[in-house]
Amino acid sequence: MSLIQLPHTFEDFTADWFTEALSAKFPGVNVSDFTRSGERIGTSASCTFSLEYSDRGTAGDPPGSVYIKGGFTEKQLNRYWV
């Protein structure tokens, strides 16, 4: 299993990124669109991405949403990555 790079900002997430991230557990999955909600900024940044699929794959039932938390603001990026 290969690791994919986590985007540095919420705006950098794409349907292709979610497709790649989920494909190891859900072969054949294809995320066609997503929406972002519930953004929170504190010592870290977090939000929920609701996912839409053009293909749900061949194994299991991929999630309807994912919660992602990390250092996604400019201040956090400078603290953690620079």
PDB file of N, CA, C and O in Angstrom:
ATOM      1  N   MET A   1       0.848  -1.173   0.000  1.00  0.00           N
ATOM      2  CA  MET A   1       0.000   0.000   0.000  1.00  0.00           C
ATOM      3  C   MET A   1       0.896   1.240   0.000  1.00  0.00           C
ATOM      4  O   MET A   1       1.816   1.356   0.810  1.00  0.00           O
ATOM      5  N   SER A   2       0.616   2.150  -0.909  1.00  0.00           N
ATOM      6  CA  SER A   2       1.403   3.380  -0.974  1.00  0.00           C
ATOM      7  C   SER A   2       0.697   4.489  -0.201  1.00  0.00           C
ATOM      8  O   SER A   2      -0.528   4.504  -0.090  1.00  0.00           O
ATOM      9  N   LEU A   3       1.474   5.397   0.320  1.00  0.00           N
ATOM     10  CA  LEU A   3       0.921   6.530   1.047  1.00  0.00           C
ATOM     11  C   LEU A   3       0.754   7.705   0.101  1.00  0.00           C
ATOM     12  O   LEU A   3       1.600   7.940  -0.761  1.00  0.00           O
ATOM     13  N   ILE A   4      -0.329   8.438   0.259  1.00  0.00           N
ATOM     14  CA  ILE A   4      -0.512   9.630  -0.549  1.00  0.00           C
ATOM     15  C   ILE A   4      -0.287  10.848   0.333  1.00  0.00           C
ATOM     16  O   ILE A   4      -0.488  10.798   1.547  1.00  0.00           O
ATOM     17  N   GLN A   5       0.125  11.921  -0.280  1.00  0.00           N
ATOM     18  CA  GLN A   5       0.424  13.148   0.464  1.00  0.00           C
ATOM     19  C   GLN A   5      -0.874  13.831   0.895  1.00  0.00           C
ATOM     20  O   GLN A   5      -1.797  13.998   0.097  1.00  0.00           O
ATOM     21  N   LEU A   6      -0.930  14.218   2.158  1.00  0.00           N
ATOM     22  CA  LEU A   6      -2.067  14.961   2.683  1.00  0.00           C
ATOM     23  C   LEU A   6      -1.991  16.398   2.183  1.00  0.00           C
ATOM     24  O   LEU A   6      -0.949  17.039   2.314  1.00  0.00           O
ATOM     25  N   PRO A   7      -3.083  16.916   1.609  1.00  0.00           N
ATOM     26  CA  PRO A   7      -3.070  18.325   1.185  1.00  0.00           C
ATOM     27  C   PRO A   7      -2.769  19.245   2.363  1.00  0.00           C
ATOM     28  O   PRO A   7      -3.034  18.906   3.517  1.00  0.00           O
ATOM     29  N   HIS A   8      -2.210  20.415   2.054  1.00  0.00           N
ATOM     30  CA  HIS A   8      -1.838  21.356   3.114  1.00  0.00           C
ATOM     31  C   HIS A   8      -2.952  22.314   3.498  1.00  0.00           C
ATOM     32  O   HIS A   8      -2.894  22.929   4.562  1.00  0.00           O
ATOM     33  N   THR A   9      -3.963  22.451   2.654  1.00  0.00           N
ATOM     34  CA  THR A   9      -5.099  23.315   2.983  1.00  0.00           C
ATOM     35  C   THR A   9      -6.385  22.584   2.629  1.00  0.00           C
ATOM     36  O   THR A   9      -6.370  21.654   1.823  1.00  0.00           O
ATOM     37  N   PHE A  10      -7.492  22.995   3.222  1.00  0.00           N
ATOM     38  CA  PHE A  10      -8.787  22.397   2.890  1.00  0.00           C
ATOM     39  C   PHE A  10      -9.117  22.595   1.415  1.00  0.00           C
ATOM     40  O   PHE A  10      -9.747  21.735   0.799  1.00  0.00           O
ATOM     41  N   GLU A  11      -8.694  23.724   0.848  1.00  0.00           N
ATOM     42  CA  GLU A  11      -8.972  24.029  -0.555  1.00  0.00           C
ATOM     43  C   GLU A  11      -8.225  23.107  -1.507  1.00  0.00           C
ATOM     44  O   GLU A  11      -8.615  22.977  -2.668  1.00  0.00           O
ATOM     45  N   ASP A  12      -7.154  22.461  -1.037  1.00  0.00           N
ATOM     46  CA  ASP A  12      -6.358  21.577  -1.888  1.00  0.00           C
ATOM     47  C   ASP A  12      -6.948  20.179  -2.023  1.00  0.00           C
ATOM     48  O   ASP A  12      -6.487  19.408  -2.865  1.00  0.00           O
ATOM     49  N   PHE A  13      -7.943  19.829  -1.228  1.00  0.00           N
ATOM     50  CA  PHE A  13      -8.579  18.518  -1.367  1.00  0.00           C
ATOM     51  C   PHE A  13      -9.353  18.482  -2.678  1.00  0.00           C
ATOM     52  O   PHE A  13      -9.987  19.468  -3.053  1.00  0.00           O
ATOM     53  N   THR A  14      -9.304  17.359  -3.369  1.00  0.00           N
ATOM     54  CA  THR A  14     -10.007  17.187  -4.633  1.00  0.00           C
ATOM     55  C   THR A  14     -10.737  15.850  -4.633  1.00  0.00           C
ATOM     56  O   THR A  14     -10.460  14.980  -3.808  1.00  0.00           O
ATOM     57  N   ALA A  15     -11.661  15.697  -5.555  1.00  0.00           N
ATOM     58  CA  ALA A  15     -12.349  14.407  -5.716  1.00  0.00           C
ATOM     59  C   ALA A  15     -11.321  13.320  -6.046  1.00  0.00           C
ATOM     60  O   ALA A  15     -11.431  12.197  -5.554  1.00  0.00           O
ATOM     61  N   ASP A  16     -10.327  13.643  -6.872  1.00  0.00           N
ATOM     62  CA  ASP A  16      -9.281  12.673  -7.214  1.00  0.00           C
ATOM     63  C   ASP A  16      -8.492  12.260  -5.979  1.00  0.00           C
ATOM     64  O   ASP A  16      -8.124  11.093  -5.838  1.00  0.00           O
ATOM     65  N   TRP A  17      -8.228  13.213  -5.079  1.00  0.00           N
ATOM     66  CA  TRP A  17      -7.493  12.868  -3.852  1.00  0.00           C
ATOM     67  C   TRP A  17      -8.309  11.884  -3.012  1.00  0.00           C
ATOM     68  O   TRP A  17      -7.774  10.877  -2.546  1.00  0.00           O
ATOM     69  N   PHE A  18      -9.592  12.166  -2.817  1.00  0.00           N
ATOM     70  CA  PHE A  18     -10.437  11.248  -2.042  1.00  0.00           C
ATOM     71  C   PHE A  18     -10.528   9.885  -2.714  1.00  0.00           C
ATOM     72  O   PHE A  18     -10.510   8.859  -2.034  1.00  0.00           O
ATOM     73  N   THR A  19     -10.625   9.860  -4.044  1.00  0.00           N
ATOM     74  CA  THR A  19     -10.655   8.589  -4.767  1.00  0.00           C
ATOM     75  C   THR A  19      -9.405   7.784  -4.471  1.00  0.00           C
ATOM     76  O   THR A  19      -9.494   6.598  -4.152  1.00  0.00           O
ATOM     77  N   GLU A  20      -8.243   8.408  -4.573  1.00  0.00           N
ATOM     78  CA  GLU A  20      -6.993   7.705  -4.308  1.00  0.00           C
ATOM     79  C   GLU A  20      -6.895   7.257  -2.851  1.00  0.00           C
ATOM     80  O   GLU A  20      -6.467   6.138  -2.569  1.00  0.00           O
ATOM     81  N   ALA A  21      -7.291   8.134  -1.928  1.00  0.00           N
ATOM     82  CA  ALA A  21      -7.204   7.807  -0.506  1.00  0.00           C
ATOM     83  C   ALA A  21      -8.094   6.623  -0.132  1.00  0.00           C
ATOM     84  O   ALA A  21      -7.732   5.824   0.732  1.00  0.00           O
ATOM     85  N   LEU A  22      -9.240   6.509  -0.767  1.00  0.00           N
ATOM     86  CA  LEU A  22     -10.195   5.441  -0.428  1.00  0.00           C
ATOM     87  C   LEU A  22      -9.995   4.169  -1.244  1.00  0.00           C
ATOM     88  O   LEU A  22     -10.532   3.121  -0.886  1.00  0.00           O
ATOM     89  N   SER A  23      -9.243   4.240  -2.315  1.00  0.00           N
ATOM     90  CA  SER A  23      -9.170   3.107  -3.240  1.00  0.00           C
ATOM     91  C   SER A  23      -8.491   1.862  -2.658  1.00  0.00           C
ATOM     92  O   SER A  23      -8.797   0.752  -3.094  1.00  0.00           O
ATOM     93  N   ALA A  24      -7.593   2.010  -1.702  1.00  0.00           N
ATOM     94  CA  ALA A  24      -6.951   0.835  -1.106  1.00  0.00           C
ATOM     95  C   ALA A  24      -7.971  -0.024  -0.358  1.00  0.00           C
ATOM     96  O   ALA A  24      -7.911  -1.252  -0.411  1.00  0.00           O
ATOM     97  N   LYS A  25      -8.890   0.612   0.326  1.00  0.00           N
ATOM     98  CA  LYS A  25      -9.900  -0.129   1.093  1.00  0.00           C
ATOM     99  C   LYS A  25     -11.150  -0.432   0.264  1.00  0.00           C
ATOM    100  O   LYS A  25     -11.849  -1.412   0.523  1.00  0.00           O
ATOM    101  N   PHE A  26     -11.425   0.408  -0.727  1.00  0.00           N
ATOM    102  CA  PHE A  26     -12.625   0.260  -1.552  1.00  0.00           C
ATOM    103  C   PHE A  26     -12.219   0.259  -3.034  1.00  0.00           C
ATOM    104  O   PHE A  26     -12.418   1.259  -3.724  1.00  0.00           O
ATOM    105  N   PRO A  27     -11.650  -0.857  -3.530  1.00  0.00           N
ATOM    106  CA  PRO A  27     -11.192  -0.910  -4.926  1.00  0.00           C
ATOM    107  C   PRO A  27     -12.312  -0.528  -5.895  1.00  0.00           C
ATOM    108  O   PRO A  27     -13.462  -0.938  -5.738  1.00  0.00           O
ATOM    109  N   GLY A  28     -11.943   0.264  -6.895  1.00  0.00           N
ATOM    110  CA  GLY A  28     -12.904   0.677  -7.906  1.00  0.00           C
ATOM    111  C   GLY A  28     -13.723   1.897  -7.548  1.00  0.00           C
ATOM    112  O   GLY A  28     -14.511   2.374  -8.365  1.00  0.00           O
ATOM    113  N   VAL A  29     -13.549   2.415  -6.330  1.00  0.00           N
ATOM    114  CA  VAL A  29     -14.315   3.584  -5.896  1.00  0.00           C
ATOM    115  C   VAL A  29     -13.928   4.800  -6.743  1.00  0.00           C
ATOM    116  O   VAL A  29     -12.781   4.937  -7.168  1.00  0.00           O
ATOM    117  N   ASN A  30     -14.900   5.671  -6.977  1.00  0.00           N
ATOM    118  CA  ASN A  30     -14.630   6.921  -7.675  1.00  0.00           C
ATOM    119  C   ASN A  30     -15.467   8.027  -7.049  1.00  0.00           C
ATOM    120  O   ASN A  30     -16.692   8.041  -7.169  1.00  0.00           O
ATOM    121  N   VAL A  31     -14.787   8.957  -6.380  1.00  0.00           N
ATOM    122  CA  VAL A  31     -15.464  10.108  -5.777  1.00  0.00           C
ATOM    123  C   VAL A  31     -15.666  11.135  -6.889  1.00  0.00           C
ATOM    124  O   VAL A  31     -14.704  11.576  -7.516  1.00  0.00           O
ATOM    125  N   SER A  32     -16.923  11.512  -7.130  1.00  0.00           N
ATOM    126  CA  SER A  32     -17.226  12.443  -8.215  1.00  0.00           C
ATOM    127  C   SER A  32     -17.354  13.881  -7.736  1.00  0.00           C
ATOM    128  O   SER A  32     -17.152  14.812  -8.515  1.00  0.00           O
ATOM    129  N   ASP A  33     -17.688  14.075  -6.459  1.00  0.00           N
ATOM    130  CA  ASP A  33     -17.863  15.426  -5.930  1.00  0.00           C
ATOM    131  C   ASP A  33     -17.857  15.353  -4.407  1.00  0.00           C
ATOM    132  O   ASP A  33     -17.968  14.273  -3.828  1.00  0.00           O
ATOM    133  N   PHE A  34     -17.728  16.501  -3.770  1.00  0.00           N
ATOM    134  CA  PHE A  34     -17.755  16.569  -2.303  1.00  0.00           C
ATOM    135  C   PHE A  34     -18.139  17.970  -1.877  1.00  0.00           C
ATOM    136  O   PHE A  34     -18.021  18.928  -2.641  1.00  0.00           O
ATOM    137  N   THR A  35     -18.606  18.068  -0.634  1.00  0.00           N
ATOM    138  CA  THR A  35     -18.864  19.370  -0.023  1.00  0.00           C
ATOM    139  C   THR A  35     -18.181  19.393   1.333  1.00  0.00           C
ATOM    140  O   THR A  35     -17.999  18.360   1.977  1.00  0.00           O
ATOM    141  N   ARG A  36     -17.809  20.589   1.748  1.00  0.00           N
ATOM    142  CA  ARG A  36     -17.103  20.777   3.021  1.00  0.00           C
ATOM    143  C   ARG A  36     -18.021  21.508   3.977  1.00  0.00           C
ATOM    144  O   ARG A  36     -18.696  22.461   3.588  1.00  0.00           O
ATOM    145  N   SER A  37     -18.052  21.062   5.246  1.00  0.00           N
ATOM    146  CA  SER A  37     -18.889  21.726   6.243  1.00  0.00           C
ATOM    147  C   SER A  37     -18.267  21.577   7.625  1.00  0.00           C
ATOM    148  O   SER A  37     -17.339  20.795   7.830  1.00  0.00           O
ATOM    149  N   GLY A  38     -18.801  22.347   8.564  1.00  0.00           N
ATOM    150  CA  GLY A  38     -18.397  22.220   9.960  1.00  0.00           C
ATOM    151  C   GLY A  38     -16.951  22.570  10.225  1.00  0.00           C
ATOM    152  O   GLY A  38     -16.323  21.991  11.112  1.00  0.00           O
ATOM    153  N   GLU A  39     -16.413  23.512   9.467  1.00  0.00           N
ATOM    154  CA  GLU A  39     -15.018  23.880   9.652  1.00  0.00           C
ATOM    155  C   GLU A  39     -14.797  24.498  11.026  1.00  0.00           C
ATOM    156  O   GLU A  39     -15.551  25.367  11.463  1.00  0.00           O
ATOM    157  N   ARG A  40     -13.735  24.027  11.704  1.00  0.00           N
ATOM    158  CA  ARG A  40     -13.372  24.555  13.022  1.00  0.00           C
ATOM    159  C   ARG A  40     -11.882  24.847  13.023  1.00  0.00           C
ATOM    160  O   ARG A  40     -11.075  24.059  12.531  1.00  0.00           O
ATOM    161  N   ILE A  41     -11.535  26.000  13.588  1.00  0.00           N
ATOM    162  CA  ILE A  41     -10.128  26.389  13.672  1.00  0.00           C
ATOM    163  C   ILE A  41      -9.799  26.631  15.142  1.00  0.00           C
ATOM    164  O   ILE A  41     -10.477  27.409  15.814  1.00  0.00           O
ATOM    165  N   GLY A  42      -8.777  25.976  15.631  1.00  0.00           N
ATOM    166  CA  GLY A  42      -8.288  26.145  17.001  1.00  0.00           C
ATOM    167  C   GLY A  42      -6.800  25.835  16.979  1.00  0.00           C
ATOM    168  O   GLY A  42      -6.066  26.362  16.143  1.00  0.00           O
ATOM    169  N   THR A  43      -6.350  24.984  17.894  1.00  0.00           N
ATOM    170  CA  THR A  43      -4.947  24.573  17.844  1.00  0.00           C
ATOM    171  C   THR A  43      -4.688  23.702  16.628  1.00  0.00           C
ATOM    172  O   THR A  43      -3.541  23.525  16.219  1.00  0.00           O
ATOM    173  N   SER A  44      -5.749  23.157  16.050  1.00  0.00           N
ATOM    174  CA  SER A  44      -5.696  22.482  14.756  1.00  0.00           C
ATOM    175  C   SER A  44      -6.940  22.916  13.977  1.00  0.00           C
ATOM    176  O   SER A  44      -7.804  23.611  14.512  1.00  0.00           O
ATOM    177  N   ALA A  45      -7.019  22.508  12.734  1.00  0.00           N
ATOM    178  CA  ALA A  45      -8.182  22.829  11.907  1.00  0.00           C
ATOM    179  C   ALA A  45      -8.871  21.526  11.530  1.00  0.00           C
ATOM    180  O   ALA A  45      -8.205  20.519  11.293  1.00  0.00           O
ATOM    181  N   SER A  46     -10.193  21.536  11.471  1.00  0.00           N
ATOM    182  CA  SER A  46     -10.921  20.319  11.119  1.00  0.00           C
ATOM    183  C   SER A  46     -12.187  20.671  10.355  1.00  0.00           C
ATOM    184  O   SER A  46     -12.690  21.791  10.433  1.00  0.00           O
ATOM    185  N   CYS A  47     -12.687  19.696   9.619  1.00  0.00           N
ATOM    186  CA  CYS A  47     -13.966  19.848   8.935  1.00  0.00           C
ATOM    187  C   CYS A  47     -14.443  18.482   8.473  1.00  0.00           C
ATOM    188  O   CYS A  47     -13.713  17.493   8.525  1.00  0.00           O
ATOM    189  N   THR A  48     -15.677  18.457   8.025  1.00  0.00           N
ATOM    190  CA  THR A  48     -16.275  17.243   7.480  1.00  0.00           C
ATOM    191  C   THR A  48     -16.428  17.420   5.972  1.00  0.00           C
ATOM    192  O   THR A  48     -16.879  18.463   5.499  1.00  0.00           O
ATOM    193  N   PHE A  49     -16.049  16.391   5.231  1.00  0.00           N
ATOM    194  CA  PHE A  49     -16.261  16.355   3.792  1.00  0.00           C
ATOM    195  C   PHE A  49     -17.343  15.316   3.511  1.00  0.00           C
ATOM    196  O   PHE A  49     -17.165  14.141   3.831  1.00  0.00           O
ATOM    197  N   SER A  50     -18.453  15.730   2.921  1.00  0.00           N
ATOM    198  CA  SER A  50     -19.500  14.810   2.478  1.00  0.00           C
ATOM    199  C   SER A  50     -19.161  14.410   1.046  1.00  0.00           C
ATOM    200  O   SER A  50     -18.929  15.263   0.190  1.00  0.00           O
ATOM    201  N   LEU A  51     -19.135  13.097   0.795  1.00  0.00           N
ATOM    202  CA  LEU A  51     -18.656  12.577  -0.473  1.00  0.00           C
ATOM    203  C   LEU A  51     -19.792  12.063  -1.343  1.00  0.00           C
ATOM    204  O   LEU A  51     -20.754  11.474  -0.849  1.00  0.00           O
ATOM    205  N   GLU A  52     -19.668  12.294  -2.650  1.00  0.00           N
ATOM    206  CA  GLU A  52     -20.585  11.736  -3.639  1.00  0.00           C
ATOM    207  C   GLU A  52     -19.774  10.828  -4.553  1.00  0.00           C
ATOM    208  O   GLU A  52     -18.624  11.127  -4.875  1.00  0.00           O
ATOM    209  N   TYR A  53     -20.375   9.724  -4.968  1.00  0.00           N
ATOM    210  CA  TYR A  53     -19.662   8.731  -5.758  1.00  0.00           C
ATOM    211  C   TYR A  53     -20.309   8.522  -7.120  1.00  0.00           C
ATOM    212  O   TYR A  53     -21.533   8.501  -7.246  1.00  0.00           O
ATOM    213  N   SER A  54     -19.460   8.368  -8.145  1.00  0.00           N
ATOM    214  CA  SER A  54     -19.962   7.905  -9.434  1.00  0.00           C
ATOM    215  C   SER A  54     -19.827   6.390  -9.508  1.00  0.00           C
ATOM    216  O   SER A  54     -20.480   5.737 -10.322  1.00  0.00           O
ATOM    217  N   ASP A  55     -18.959   5.830  -8.639  1.00  0.00           N
ATOM    218  CA  ASP A  55     -18.806   4.374  -8.524  1.00  0.00           C
ATOM    219  C   ASP A  55     -18.408   4.071  -7.087  1.00  0.00           C
ATOM    220  O   ASP A  55     -17.423   4.612  -6.585  1.00  0.00           O
ATOM    221  N   ARG A  56     -19.167   3.215  -6.427  1.00  0.00           N
ATOM    222  CA  ARG A  56     -18.905   2.892  -5.020  1.00  0.00           C
ATOM    223  C   ARG A  56     -17.909   1.748  -4.859  1.00  0.00           C
ATOM    224  O   ARG A  56     -17.621   1.331  -3.738  1.00  0.00           O
ATOM    225  N   GLY A  57     -17.383   1.240  -5.966  1.00  0.00           N
ATOM    226  CA  GLY A  57     -16.368   0.191  -5.898  1.00  0.00           C
ATOM    227  C   GLY A  57     -16.963  -1.188  -5.741  1.00  0.00           C
ATOM    228  O   GLY A  57     -18.176  -1.384  -5.815  1.00  0.00           O
ATOM    229  N   THR A  58     -16.066  -2.144  -5.519  1.00  0.00           N
ATOM    230  CA  THR A  58     -16.461  -3.551  -5.494  1.00  0.00           C
ATOM    231  C   THR A  58     -16.359  -4.208  -4.125  1.00  0.00           C
ATOM    232  O   THR A  58     -16.687  -5.386  -3.979  1.00  0.00           O
ATOM    233  N   ALA A  59     -15.908  -3.465  -3.123  1.00  0.00           N
ATOM    234  CA  ALA A  59     -15.703  -4.071  -1.803  1.00  0.00           C
ATOM    235  C   ALA A  59     -16.236  -3.152  -0.710  1.00  0.00           C
ATOM    236  O   ALA A  59     -15.705  -2.063  -0.494  1.00  0.00           O
ATOM    237  N   GLY A  60     -17.264  -3.583  -0.037  1.00  0.00           N
ATOM    238  CA  GLY A  60     -17.773  -2.816   1.089  1.00  0.00           C
ATOM    239  C   GLY A  60     -18.545  -1.585   0.661  1.00  0.00           C
ATOM    240  O   GLY A  60     -18.877  -1.408  -0.511  1.00  0.00           O
ATOM    241  N   ASP A  61     -18.820  -0.749   1.630  1.00  0.00           N
ATOM    242  CA  ASP A  61     -19.610   0.450   1.417  1.00  0.00           C
ATOM    243  C   ASP A  61     -18.781   1.655   1.846  1.00  0.00           C
ATOM    244  O   ASP A  61     -18.612   1.873   3.046  1.00  0.00           O
ATOM    245  N   PRO A  62     -18.255   2.448   0.905  1.00  0.00           N
ATOM    246  CA  PRO A  62     -17.419   3.589   1.284  1.00  0.00           C
ATOM    247  C   PRO A  62     -18.216   4.624   2.077  1.00  0.00           C
ATOM    248  O   PRO A  62     -19.439   4.689   1.955  1.00  0.00           O
ATOM    249  N   PRO A  63     -17.536   5.426   2.882  1.00  0.00           N
ATOM    250  CA  PRO A  63     -18.221   6.362   3.772  1.00  0.00           C
ATOM    251  C   PRO A  63     -18.923   7.482   3.015  1.00  0.00           C
ATOM    252  O   PRO A  63     -18.468   7.915   1.956  1.00  0.00           O
ATOM    253  N   GLY A  64     -20.030   7.940   3.569  1.00  0.00           N
ATOM    254  CA  GLY A  64     -20.737   9.084   3.019  1.00  0.00           C
ATOM    255  C   GLY A  64     -20.061  10.389   3.371  1.00  0.00           C
ATOM    256  O   GLY A  64     -20.251  11.400   2.695  1.00  0.00           O
ATOM    257  N   SER A  65     -19.260  10.366   4.445  1.00  0.00           N
ATOM    258  CA  SER A  65     -18.519  11.563   4.841  1.00  0.00           C
ATOM    259  C   SER A  65     -17.270  11.142   5.600  1.00  0.00           C
ATOM    260  O   SER A  65     -17.186  10.038   6.137  1.00  0.00           O
ATOM    261  N   VAL A  66     -16.298  12.056   5.629  1.00  0.00           N
ATOM    262  CA  VAL A  66     -15.073  11.847   6.395  1.00  0.00           C
ATOM    263  C   VAL A  66     -14.778  13.122   7.176  1.00  0.00           C
ATOM    264  O   VAL A  66     -15.035  14.231   6.709  1.00  0.00           O
ATOM    265  N   TYR A  67     -14.236  12.939   8.363  1.00  0.00           N
ATOM    266  CA  TYR A  67     -13.840  14.050   9.229  1.00  0.00           C
ATOM    267  C   TYR A  67     -12.325  14.118   9.184  1.00  0.00           C
ATOM    268  O   TYR A  67     -11.646  13.129   9.459  1.00  0.00           O
ATOM    269  N   ILE A  68     -11.794  15.281   8.838  1.00  0.00           N
ATOM    270  CA  ILE A  68     -10.344  15.430   8.701  1.00  0.00           C
ATOM    271  C   ILE A  68      -9.868  16.549   9.620  1.00  0.00           C
ATOM    272  O   ILE A  68     -10.447  17.634   9.661  1.00  0.00           O
ATOM    273  N   LYS A  69      -8.797  16.254  10.357  1.00  0.00           N
ATOM    274  CA  LYS A  69      -8.259  17.203  11.322  1.00  0.00           C
ATOM    275  C   LYS A  69      -6.753  17.284  11.122  1.00  0.00           C
ATOM    276  O   LYS A  69      -6.086  16.264  10.945  1.00  0.00           O
ATOM    277  N   GLY A  70      -6.229  18.490  11.152  1.00  0.00           N
ATOM    278  CA  GLY A  70      -4.786  18.662  10.993  1.00  0.00           C
ATOM    279  C   GLY A  70      -4.404  20.127  11.056  1.00  0.00           C
ATOM    280  O   GLY A  70      -5.168  20.959  11.545  1.00  0.00           O
ATOM    281  N   GLY A  71      -3.227  20.435  10.561  1.00  0.00           N
ATOM    282  CA  GLY A  71      -2.724  21.804  10.561  1.00  0.00           C
ATOM    283  C   GLY A  71      -2.925  22.442   9.195  1.00  0.00           C
ATOM    284  O   GLY A  71      -1.986  22.497   8.401  1.00  0.00           O
ATOM    285  N   PHE A  72      -4.127  22.925   8.905  1.00  0.00           N
ATOM    286  CA  PHE A  72      -4.478  23.371   7.566  1.00  0.00           C
ATOM    287  C   PHE A  72      -4.534  24.885   7.380  1.00  0.00           C
ATOM    288  O   PHE A  72      -4.809  25.341   6.270  1.00  0.00           O
ATOM    289  N   THR A  73      -4.285  25.678   8.411  1.00  0.00           N
ATOM    290  CA  THR A  73      -4.263  27.131   8.243  1.00  0.00           C
ATOM    291  C   THR A  73      -2.826  27.578   7.984  1.00  0.00           C
ATOM    292  O   THR A  73      -1.890  26.822   8.241  1.00  0.00           O
ATOM    293  N   GLU A  74      -2.643  28.790   7.480  1.00  0.00           N
ATOM    294  CA  GLU A  74      -1.295  29.287   7.189  1.00  0.00           C
ATOM    295  C   GLU A  74      -0.428  29.283   8.452  1.00  0.00           C
ATOM    296  O   GLU A  74       0.735  28.883   8.411  1.00  0.00           O
ATOM    297  N   LYS A  75      -0.996  29.727   9.562  1.00  0.00           N
ATOM    298  CA  LYS A  75      -0.244  29.760  10.828  1.00  0.00           C
ATOM    299  C   LYS A  75       0.167  28.345  11.246  1.00  0.00           C
ATOM    300  O   LYS A  75       1.306  28.120  11.657  1.00  0.00           O
ATOM    301  N   GLN A  76      -0.765  27.395  11.139  1.00  0.00           N
ATOM    302  CA  GLN A  76      -0.450  26.014  11.512  1.00  0.00           C
ATOM    303  C   GLN A  76       0.569  25.405  10.558  1.00  0.00           C
ATOM    304  O   GLN A  76       1.473  24.692  10.993  1.00  0.00           O
ATOM    305  N   LEU A  77       0.435  25.676   9.267  1.00  0.00           N
ATOM    306  CA  LEU A  77       1.392  25.163   8.293  1.00  0.00           C
ATOM    307  C   LEU A  77       2.798  25.657   8.612  1.00  0.00           C
ATOM    308  O   LEU A  77       3.756  24.886   8.551  1.00  0.00           O
ATOM    309  N   ASN A  78       2.926  26.930   8.949  1.00  0.00           N
ATOM    310  CA  ASN A  78       4.235  27.477   9.290  1.00  0.00           C
ATOM    311  C   ASN A  78       4.790  26.843  10.565  1.00  0.00           C
ATOM    312  O   ASN A  78       5.995  26.618  10.675  1.00  0.00           O
ATOM    313  N   ARG A  79       3.924  26.560  11.512  1.00  0.00           N
ATOM    314  CA  ARG A  79       4.358  25.941  12.769  1.00  0.00           C
ATOM    315  C   ARG A  79       4.789  24.496  12.569  1.00  0.00           C
ATOM    316  O   ARG A  79       5.795  24.068  13.137  1.00  0.00           O
ATOM    317  N   TYR A  80       4.045  23.738  11.773  1.00  0.00           N
ATOM    318  CA  TYR A  80       4.287  22.299  11.653  1.00  0.00           C
ATOM    319  C   TYR A  80       5.199  21.907  10.501  1.00  0.00           C
ATOM    320  O   TYR A  80       5.931  20.922  10.603  1.00  0.00           O
ATOM    321  N   TRP A  81       5.168  22.664   9.403  1.00  0.00           N
ATOM    322  CA  TRP A  81       5.835  22.195   8.184  1.00  0.00           C
ATOM    323  C   TRP A  81       7.072  22.994   7.810  1.00  0.00           C
ATOM    324  O   TRP A  81       7.919  22.481   7.079  1.00  0.00           O
ATOM    325  N   VAL A  82       7.214  24.227   8.280  1.00  0.00           N
ATOM    326  CA  VAL A  82       8.352  25.045   7.846  1.00  0.00           C
ATOM    327  C   VAL A  82       9.458  25.009   8.872  1.00  0.00           C
ATOM    328  O   VAL A  82      10.498  25.639   8.681  1.00  0.00           O
TER     329      VAL A  82
END
